[in-house]
Amino acid sequence: MKTTKPIATLAACLLAAACVAETPQHEPRASTIEAPAPQRAGQPVDPLKTAGHIAAARVAAITGNQEGVRQNMEAMTEDVRRAMKLPDAGRPIDPESARAAIRTMPGVRSVAWLDRSNLLVRITGAELRTYGFIDQVCQRLEPLGDTLAVVVHLRNANPRTRDEADSLGRNCQLAPGDVALLQRERKVDSLDPALRARFRADTERGRASGSLPQATGNRAALDAIPEM
């Protein structure tokens, strides 16, 4: 009877130590969970993936599985469509649903559609004017339809300089400067940033050469151009 309590106490201590030791092991696993990446289009069709769909469709046809044939054919068609950067006309994004989804995002001042494809998002600070924030906006839109048809433009609602007033835009699923098939690039700034940079360079050259009045006049005219 005298040995029962020490053994029970030792077992309880070992059990408690095991529980404590296991707890930190789960923390790194939870921290490694990453948010899903935004959808991307314009990549070449994967020949191995296509061959797999063809083989699966043949097997489905032999076994009389018409649904399997249909699914594999649609998957191949989808891969080709995305490689062509062609928006899915059958999955349009409702404009009002999109505005409602984005308005609740932290840092968003207002949301407005410029046309069917171009979405203007006014943000509260220059630190949000990034392609990463465009990805966040696009991920909010993904459950609503095909984001390949959407170009998001970010504009700082509280610019401190003329440069901070420039918008930053990109198609949700493509690289900066790339456009979807049948989609036109739209300029949303009243003055192209490239043209503004050229004016700035001319001003600096004028200052260096001593023709300051003319350079100052150019700068004043540039700053007088209103933003959209």
PyMOL commands that set and color helices and strands:
alter all, ss='L'
color gray80, all
select helices_A, chain A and resi 4-31+47-62+66-83+95-103+126-128+131-144+147-149+163-165+193-209+212-224
alter helices_A, ss='H'
color red, helices_A
select strands_A, chain A and resi 108-113+118-123+151-156+168-171
alter strands_A, ss='S'
color yellow, strands_A
deselect
rebuild
show_as cartoon
